[in-house]
């Protein structure tokens, strides 16, 4: 008989793990209360997949009835379980709505149990749902699922390790959020408000007023891919910039191109070209821009965007962020036309007002925001790496 042991475990532990039904190691709480002295927590108060709250609920008191929980209990969102709405409570309160409140029985460490519900065995059972539009986990299926568990000392070690990982992930997420909020604030303060000729914040040594002009006064448009069918894509020695690359990146990602055949009839993109998306499902997302800083030949632009090429000397990185600041985005949204899908006219886009400082100030501003983006990318990569490490351990430290 094969000994039940995980692929990776702490030194000093060699005992086989025990197979038990989940319903034997947890109690599903059902005691309710409508006390206004305890904070109430709802499904949408939890950040999906992160196990943290997205708001302060310490003062969220009302008279609705829900399930009582204490510190150390686990709130598990049984509605649409694939969203991974779970929380290890460190306070007492009342769970409202679609939660199971789980409490570890004697001999089971609650920190270990919290990690256990994130593993494949529990998740497979929880996601074997009933219903289609509003699927919910079935407690009968979940509670009868066999779970492998070690002795208490090993549970404690595993629970402690994953708690440290969760703390690191939460800290990295906060650092990323703070940097993104700082960038958002600077995009508002380092570009002039509508009708103004100077920004609220600028670098020392720059005092001249910014020039109010239009995109059309500084360049012109060019067409994207034409005459193509779906059979033309996905192969060939040329590349094209896909829509999502333009939409997501102020500076186009050179690593996220897609294949197409070389076609001398198509307009190739050049270093410094600016791309605009032509349609979206909401006015807020129409006309998103991206600047191409590559020098590769035989690169084209997807047919759901149009290109812009400057005829005046500009700092392309400055333009990348100027076109994403709130003032310009508001002007772009006013051009959105449609009902179920919104479109813009490139002729009208060329008439949009823009504020431009001297070239040296453009370069300082562009460099500043590029540095912020690099820092954000570094934080995103670090966070992704930590999350990936956690997922690998969930695979290897459980049976």
N, C-alpha and C positions, 0 to 999 in steps of 0.2 A: 504494500500500500504506500502510495506517495505521501511523503511528509508535507503537511501544509505549512510552507514557509514562503515569505516574500523574496523577491529577487534582491532587494537591498534592505539592510537593517542595521541597527546600531550594534557595535561590538558588545559582547557579553550576553547576547540573547541568542539562544539556540533551540528553545522550546517550540514545539509545533503550535500553530494557531488553532483555535477552536472554531468550529462551524456552528452558528446559532441563528435562529430566526430573528429578524430585526425586532419583531414584536416582543421578543423575550428580553431585549436589552434596552428598550425605551418604553416610557409611558407617554401616551398621547393625552395631553391634558384637556379637560373639558369644562372646568369650573369657570363660570362667567361672572362678570361684574359690570356695573355701569357707573362705578365710582368716578367722581369728578376730581378726586385727589391724586389719581395716577395718570401719567401721560398715555395717550393713545397712539398706536402705530398702525398705519395702513400699508397695503401692498405697494403703492407707488412711492412710499417714503424710503424704500430701500434701493440702493444702486444695484441694478441687475448684475450678477456675477461677481460683485466686489465685497458683499457682506458688510457694507457700511451704509449709514443713513445719509441721504442727500439734503437733509434739512434739520434744523434744531426742533425737536418735538418736546422739549422739556416743559413747554408751556402749552402743549396741545391738549387741552382739557375740554371734554364735552360729555353729554349724557348718554351716548350710545353704548350698547352692551357688546362686550367682546370677551375673549378668553384671557384669564389672568396668567401672567408669566413672571418669573423671577430671574435674577442674574444667574447665568449659567444655563438657562433654557435656550432652546433653538427654535426660532421661528422659520418655518419652511413654507414658501408660497406654493400651494398645491394647484393654483390656477396657472395654466400655461407654464408648466415646470421647466420647459426649455429656456425660459428667461432667467432661471437660476436666482430667484429672489429668496435669499436665505440670510439669516442674521443670528449670530451668537450674542445674546443679550448680556449687557453688563449693567443693567438697571432693571427695576421692576416696573411693570406697566400692563397695558391691556392691548391685545392684538385684535384688530377689527378685520372682519371679512375673511378672505380666502387663505387662511393660514392653518397649518398644523403647528401646534406648540408641543415640542418634544423635550422630554426630560430623561436623562440617563438614569438607569436603575443602579442600585448599589453594585459596585464592582466594575462599573464602566465610567471612565473619565469623560467628563462633558467636552473637554477640548478635543479628545480623540474622536468622540462621536461626531463632533462638528466637521472634522476632516473626513470622517467615514461617509457622511452624506454627500460629499463632493466627489467621491470615487465612482468608478464605472459601474460597480454592482448595484449600488443604491440608485444611481442616476438612470440606469437601464430600466429598473423597476418603476421608478417614479415617472418616467417618460412613456411608459406603457399606459397611455391615457384613455379615458372614455370621453366621448364628445368630439366634435370637429371644430366648430367656431370658437368655443370656449372650453378647450380640453382641460381636464382636471386629473390629478393623480388619484389612483384608487388605493385607499388605505389597506383593503383586504389583500391586494396583490403585494403592496410594499411591505406590509408587516409580516407576510409569510415568506419573504425572500430570505435565503440563507446568506448570512454575512460572516466573514472570517475575522476573528479578533484574537489578539495576543493577551498575555497576562498584564495586570495593572501597571507594573513598572515600565514595560515597553509601551503601553498606551500613553503613559505620562511623557515619555521621551518623544514619541511621535507627535503628540498634541503640542508640546512645547516648541518643537522645531517648526511646525506649520504656523503656529501663532507668531513666531518671529518672522517668518516669510510674509505673512499677512500684514504685519506691522510695517515691514520694509516696503511692501507694495503700496500700502496706504500712504506712507510718507512720500514715496516717489510720485504717486498720483497727485498729491497736494503740491509738490514742487512743480510738476508739469502744469497743473491748473493755474498756479500763481504766475508762472511765466507766460502762459497764454493770455491771462487777464491783463498782465502788464503790457504785452504787445498790443492787445485790443485798445487799452487806454492811450498808448502812445500813437496809435493810428488816428485817434480822435484829436489828440493835442498837438501833434507835430505837422499837421496839415491845416491850412486855413479853413475856417467855417465858411459856409456859403456866403458869397459877397465880400468876404474879408480878404485883405491882401497880405496879412502876416499871420503865422500860426501862434497858438498860445505858448508853445514851448519850442525853442530852437537852440542850436549850438552857438556858443560864444563866437563873436567875430562876424556874424551875419546880421545885417540891419536893413538891407534893401527890401523894398516891397516885392512880393511875388507878382509875376505877370499873369493876368487872367486872359486865357486864350481858348482855343478849341482843339480837339484832336485833329480835325480836318485842316487846320492851319499849320500843323506840324508834320503831316504825313498823309498817306492814303491807304486804301484797302486793297486786298487781293483775294482771289477766290481759292477755295479749298478743293479737295478731290471731286471730280465730276465724272459722270459716265461709267461708274463702277457698279457691279452687282456683288452679291455676297460670295460668289465663287472666286472673286478676285482677291479676297482677303485671306490672311493666315499663311501665306507662303510667298517666297520671292526674296530678292536681294536688296530691296528697298524697304523703307520703314515709313510709318505714318504716326502722328501724334493722336491718340484716341481722345474722345470727348472727356472721359473721366479724368484724364491727366490734366487737361486744361481746367476743368472744374475744380479740382482739388488743390492745385498748386499755383501759387503766385509766380513761382519760377518753375517752368516746365521740367519734370523729371526726365532726364536723358535716358535713364535706365528703364523707363516704362513706355517703350514704343512697341508697335506691333508690325508684323511683316506684311509686305505687299510687293507686287512685281514692279520693276523699274518701268516708268512711263514718261518719256520725254515730253509728252503733251501737258503734263501736270506742272503746277507751280511748286518749285522747291522752296522750303523755308530757309531763311538766312539768319545769321546771328543777330539778335536784337529784335526780331519780329515779335509782335504781340498778337495773341490769339484771343478771340471772344466767342463764347458759346452763343448760339442764336436762339435757343429755346429752352424752356424748362417747365416743370409742372406748377411752379409758384412764381409770382413776380419777384419775390425776394432772392431767387436763385438764377434769374435770367441775366445774360450778359456777363458771366464770370470771365475774368481775364487771366492770362498767363503769358509770361515772357520767355522766349526761347533763347538760351545762351549757348547752344551747341554750335558746332562747326561741321557736323557730319553732312556728307552729300547724300542726295537721293532720299531726303526726308520730306514728307508731305503732311498736310493738315487734313484731319477728318472732315467729312462733308457736312457735319452739323455745327461747324464753326466757320468764322471768316478771319482772315489775317489783316494785320495793320503793320505798315512799314514806315518808320519815321524818315522824314527828309531833312529835319533839323538835327543838330548834334544834341543828343540827350544822354542822360545816364539811364541805361536800361533797367538796372536794379531799382533805382528810384521809381521809375514808372511802374514796375511790378507791384510795389506797395502803394503808390499813389492811387492806382486804379482799384485797389481793394479797400481804401479807407471809406469811412461811413458817408462822407459828403458825396463822393463820386457814385457810390453804390445807390444812394437815394435818388440821384439824378437818373441813373440807369433804370431803376425800377419804374420810374414814371413813363418809360418808353414801352413797357410790357403791354402787349395786346393779345387778347384771347380770353377763353373761358375755361376749358378743361386743360389746355396747354397754352403757355404764353410765349410769344415770339417778339423779336426786336428787329428793327430795320437798321442795316449798317449805315444807310444814308443819314438817319437821325442820330445814330451814335456819333458820327463825325461832327455833329453840331454841338455835342455836349461840352460845357465849359470845363476847363481844367486850370488849376493854378500851378505855375512852375517858377521855382526860384532860379538863381544863378547856377551854372553847371557845378562849381565847387560845392555849393550847398546841397545840390542834388546828390553829389557823390558821398557827402558825409551822411546824409539821411539814408541813402541806399545801403551804405556799408553798415550803418547801425541796425537797420531792420534785417539785413542778411545775417548779421551776427546773432540777433535774437532768434531767427529761424534755425540757425545751426544749433544753438543751445537747446531749443525746443526739440529738434530732431534727435539730439543726443539723449535728452531725457526720455523721449518716446522709446528709443532703442533700449535704454537701460530698463525701463519699465517692462517692455515686451520680453526682455531677456529673463527678468525675475519671474514673470508670470509663466514663461515657458519652462523654467527650471522647476517651478512648483508643479506644473502639470506632469513633468517627467517623473517627479518623485511620487505623485499620486498614482502613476502607472506602476512604479517599481517597488514602492513600500507597502502596497496592499495586494492581497490575493484576490 
